[in-house]
């Protein structure tokens, strides 16, 4: 009688399970780590890793980055470009709407609207720079939607601007391209997928609650996407580009999930 072969253990015997969990718990304390961990992994799954030691920061981060990129792909596949985010009545507006950035409110950039021009580059036909009067003359829309922060809070705001899909069509953007990147006056930078860019609720916003967008909320313009987490919504935009080369993002390059769906 042939004795069945024993399946090899999935756990490297040289790994210390207590250290694995300790390191993983420390790394998952960051808000972005907690978010994608909740959606994509469990601490129990970490103990099933094979062939690598995750008892040091470098390998733990490598693992979490790999899971985050997998999460990006899954979220992209699940994203429905026709599904709308909830909208709300004015009575539910959060007042005051919170300020949130990687700097204090007193450090919000003061952009000169008179000389401002939105620079356009990459895979587009019309690369002329847009002044604010030109942007304000575009077809307008508004929405009252919920801003969801990766840190765990949310707020309902009233945004007005031009549908981004229409703007992309107007400048002859290649909508088969993968990414749209943004650079901002506060040195922030971000990028999004084309499907989200074309979503009907994605707005290039110029106003908040019927008034010109104040500096604390992103003057002269903010990209508002109710289908994305807050850090994916760049403020103080000064340039944008369409590309097939992965552009990254300010927080993404520090380990946050790139797709950032809410």
C-alpha positions as CSV (number, residue, x, y, z in Angstrom):
1,X,0.0,0.0,0.0
2,X,1.4,3.3,-1.0
3,X,1.5,6.0,1.7
4,X,0.1,9.3,0.5
5,X,2.7,12.0,0.3
6,X,2.3,14.7,3.0
7,X,1.6,18.1,1.6
8,X,4.4,20.6,2.2
9,X,3.7,23.2,4.9
10,X,2.6,26.6,3.7
11,X,4.4,28.2,6.7
12,X,8.2,28.7,6.6
13,X,9.3,27.0,9.8
14,X,12.0,29.7,10.3
15,X,9.3,32.4,10.7
16,X,8.3,33.5,14.2
17,X,4.5,33.9,14.0
18,X,4.4,36.3,16.9
19,X,6.9,38.6,15.2
20,X,4.9,38.3,11.9
21,X,1.7,39.5,13.5
22,X,3.5,42.2,15.5
23,X,5.2,43.7,12.4
24,X,2.0,43.5,10.4
25,X,-0.1,45.1,13.1
26,X,2.4,48.0,13.3
27,X,2.4,48.5,9.6
28,X,-1.4,48.4,9.4
29,X,-1.8,51.2,11.8
30,X,-1.5,53.8,9.0
31,X,-5.0,54.8,7.8
32,X,-4.5,53.7,4.2
33,X,-3.2,50.4,5.4
34,X,-6.2,49.9,7.6
35,X,-8.5,50.7,4.7
36,X,-7.2,48.3,2.2
37,X,-6.5,45.7,4.8
38,X,-10.2,45.7,5.8
39,X,-11.1,45.2,2.2
40,X,-8.5,42.8,0.9
41,X,-6.5,41.0,3.6
42,X,-6.6,39.6,7.2
43,X,-3.8,39.3,9.7
44,X,-4.5,35.5,9.6
45,X,-3.6,35.6,5.9
46,X,-0.2,37.1,6.7
47,X,0.8,34.0,8.7
48,X,0.3,31.9,5.5
49,X,3.1,33.6,3.6
50,X,5.8,31.4,2.3
51,X,9.4,31.8,1.2
52,X,10.0,35.2,2.7
53,X,10.6,36.7,6.1
54,X,8.1,39.5,6.9
55,X,9.8,40.2,10.2
56,X,11.4,43.4,8.9
57,X,9.8,46.6,7.6
58,X,11.0,46.2,4.1
59,X,9.5,42.8,3.4
60,X,6.2,43.7,5.3
61,X,5.9,46.9,3.1
62,X,6.7,44.9,0.0
63,X,3.9,42.5,0.8
64,X,1.4,45.2,1.7
65,X,2.3,47.1,-1.5
66,X,1.7,43.9,-3.6
67,X,-1.7,43.4,-1.9
68,X,-2.6,47.1,-2.5
69,X,-1.8,46.8,-6.2
70,X,-3.9,43.7,-6.3
71,X,-6.7,45.6,-4.6
72,X,-6.3,48.3,-7.3
73,X,-6.9,45.7,-10.0
74,X,-9.9,44.2,-8.2
75,X,-11.5,47.7,-7.6
76,X,-11.0,48.6,-11.2
77,X,-12.7,45.5,-12.4
78,X,-15.6,46.0,-10.0
79,X,-16.0,49.7,-10.8
80,X,-19.3,50.5,-12.6
81,X,-18.9,53.7,-14.7
82,X,-22.7,54.1,-14.8
83,X,-23.5,53.6,-11.1
84,X,-24.1,57.0,-9.4
85,X,-23.0,57.9,-5.9
86,X,-25.8,59.0,-3.5
87,X,-26.8,62.6,-3.6
88,X,-28.3,64.6,-0.7
89,X,-30.6,67.6,0.0
90,X,-29.2,70.9,1.1
91,X,-30.5,70.4,4.6
92,X,-27.9,67.6,5.0
93,X,-24.9,69.8,4.2
94,X,-22.0,69.5,6.7
95,X,-21.4,73.0,8.1
96,X,-18.7,74.1,8.1
97,X,-17.3,71.6,5.6
98,X,-14.0,70.4,7.0
99,X,-10.6,71.6,5.8
100,X,-8.2,68.7,5.1
101,X,-4.7,68.7,3.6
102,X,-1.2,67.7,4.4
103,X,-0.6,71.2,5.8
104,X,-2.4,73.7,8.1
105,X,-5.2,75.8,6.7
106,X,-3.0,79.0,7.0
107,X,-0.6,77.4,4.5
108,X,-3.3,76.9,1.7
109,X,-1.9,78.4,-1.5
110,X,-3.1,81.8,-2.8
111,X,-3.4,81.4,-6.5
112,X,-3.6,84.5,-8.7
113,X,-6.8,84.0,-10.7
114,X,-6.1,86.9,-13.1
115,X,-2.9,85.2,-14.4
116,X,-4.0,81.6,-13.9
117,X,-3.9,79.2,-16.8
118,X,-4.6,75.4,-16.7
119,X,-1.8,73.7,-18.6
120,X,-2.8,70.7,-20.7
121,X,-0.4,68.1,-22.0
122,X,-0.1,64.4,-23.0
123,X,-2.5,62.5,-25.3
124,X,-4.8,65.4,-26.2
125,X,-5.4,67.2,-29.5
126,X,-6.0,70.7,-28.0
127,X,-3.1,71.7,-25.7
128,X,-3.9,75.4,-25.3
129,X,-3.8,76.6,-21.7
130,X,-7.2,77.5,-20.2
131,X,-7.9,80.8,-18.4
132,X,-10.5,80.9,-15.6
133,X,-13.0,82.9,-17.7
134,X,-12.7,80.2,-20.4
135,X,-13.3,77.5,-17.8
136,X,-16.2,79.4,-16.2
137,X,-17.9,79.6,-19.6
138,X,-18.1,75.9,-20.0
139,X,-21.4,74.0,-19.3
140,X,-22.0,73.9,-15.6
141,X,-23.5,71.2,-13.2
142,X,-23.7,70.8,-9.5
143,X,-23.9,68.0,-6.9
144,X,-24.4,67.5,-3.2
145,X,-22.4,64.4,-2.4
146,X,-20.5,62.9,0.4
147,X,-16.7,63.3,0.8
148,X,-15.2,60.2,2.4
149,X,-11.8,60.5,4.0
150,X,-9.4,57.6,4.4
151,X,-9.0,58.6,8.0
152,X,-12.5,57.5,8.8
153,X,-14.7,60.6,8.7
154,X,-17.0,61.9,6.0
155,X,-18.8,65.2,5.2
156,X,-21.5,66.3,2.7
157,X,-20.7,69.2,0.4
158,X,-22.2,71.2,-2.4
159,X,-19.9,71.4,-5.5
160,X,-20.3,73.2,-8.8
161,X,-18.3,73.0,-12.0
162,X,-18.1,71.4,-15.4
163,X,-18.5,67.7,-16.1
164,X,-15.0,66.4,-16.6
165,X,-16.0,63.9,-19.3
166,X,-17.3,66.8,-21.4
167,X,-14.1,68.8,-20.8
168,X,-12.0,65.8,-21.9
169,X,-14.1,65.5,-25.1
170,X,-13.7,69.2,-25.7
171,X,-9.9,69.1,-25.6
172,X,-9.8,65.9,-27.7
173,X,-8.3,63.7,-25.0
174,X,-7.6,60.1,-25.9
175,X,-10.2,58.4,-23.8
176,X,-8.6,55.0,-24.5
177,X,-5.6,56.1,-22.5
178,X,-5.1,54.6,-19.0
179,X,-4.5,57.6,-16.8
180,X,-5.0,61.3,-16.2
181,X,-2.5,63.0,-13.9
182,X,-2.7,66.3,-12.1
183,X,-0.2,68.7,-10.6
184,X,-1.3,71.3,-8.0
185,X,-0.2,74.7,-6.7
186,X,0.4,73.2,-3.2
187,X,2.9,70.7,-4.7
188,X,0.3,67.9,-4.4
189,X,0.0,65.5,-7.3
190,X,-2.5,62.7,-8.1
191,X,-3.7,60.5,-10.9
192,X,-6.9,58.6,-11.7
193,X,-8.1,55.9,-14.1
194,X,-9.9,56.9,-17.3
195,X,-13.2,55.2,-16.3
196,X,-13.5,57.4,-13.2
197,X,-12.6,60.5,-15.3
198,X,-15.5,59.7,-17.6
199,X,-18.0,59.0,-14.8
200,X,-21.0,61.4,-15.0
201,X,-20.5,62.7,-11.5
202,X,-16.8,63.6,-11.9
203,X,-16.7,67.4,-11.9
204,X,-13.9,69.9,-12.5
205,X,-15.3,72.2,-9.8
206,X,-15.1,76.0,-9.5
207,X,-17.6,76.7,-6.7
208,X,-18.6,75.5,-3.3
209,X,-22.2,76.0,-2.1
210,X,-22.8,78.5,-4.8
211,X,-19.7,80.7,-4.2
212,X,-16.3,80.8,-5.9
213,X,-14.2,78.0,-4.5
214,X,-12.3,79.4,-1.5
215,X,-8.6,78.7,-1.1
216,X,-9.2,76.3,1.7
217,X,-11.3,74.1,-0.6
218,X,-9.0,74.2,-3.6
219,X,-9.2,77.5,-5.5
220,X,-9.1,77.9,-8.5
221,X,-10.4,74.4,-9.1
222,X,-10.7,71.0,-7.5
223,X,-11.5,67.7,-9.2
224,X,-14.5,66.3,-7.3
225,X,-15.2,62.5,-7.6
226,X,-17.8,61.1,-5.2
227,X,-16.7,57.6,-6.3
228,X,-13.2,58.2,-4.8
229,X,-11.8,58.7,-1.4
230,X,-10.8,62.2,-0.4
231,X,-7.1,62.0,-1.1
232,X,-7.8,61.1,-4.8
233,X,-9.6,64.5,-5.2
234,X,-6.8,67.0,-6.0
235,X,-7.2,70.7,-5.2
236,X,-5.5,73.9,-6.6
237,X,-5.0,72.1,-9.9
238,X,-2.6,73.9,-12.3
239,X,-1.9,71.3,-14.9
240,X,-3.2,68.0,-16.1
241,X,-2.0,65.4,-18.6
242,X,-3.3,62.2,-20.3
243,X,-0.9,59.3,-20.4
244,X,-0.5,55.5,-20.6
245,X,2.5,55.7,-18.2
246,X,1.6,55.2,-14.5
247,X,1.9,58.6,-12.8
248,X,1.5,57.6,-9.1
249,X,0.3,60.2,-6.5
250,X,1.4,62.1,-3.4
251,X,0.0,59.6,-0.9
252,X,0.0,56.7,-3.3
253,X,3.8,56.9,-3.5
254,X,3.9,56.6,0.3
255,X,1.9,53.4,0.3
256,X,-1.8,54.4,-0.1
257,X,-4.1,52.4,-2.4
258,X,-3.9,54.0,-5.9
259,X,-7.5,53.2,-7.1
260,X,-8.9,54.7,-3.9
261,X,-12.6,53.9,-4.6
262,X,-15.0,54.9,-1.9
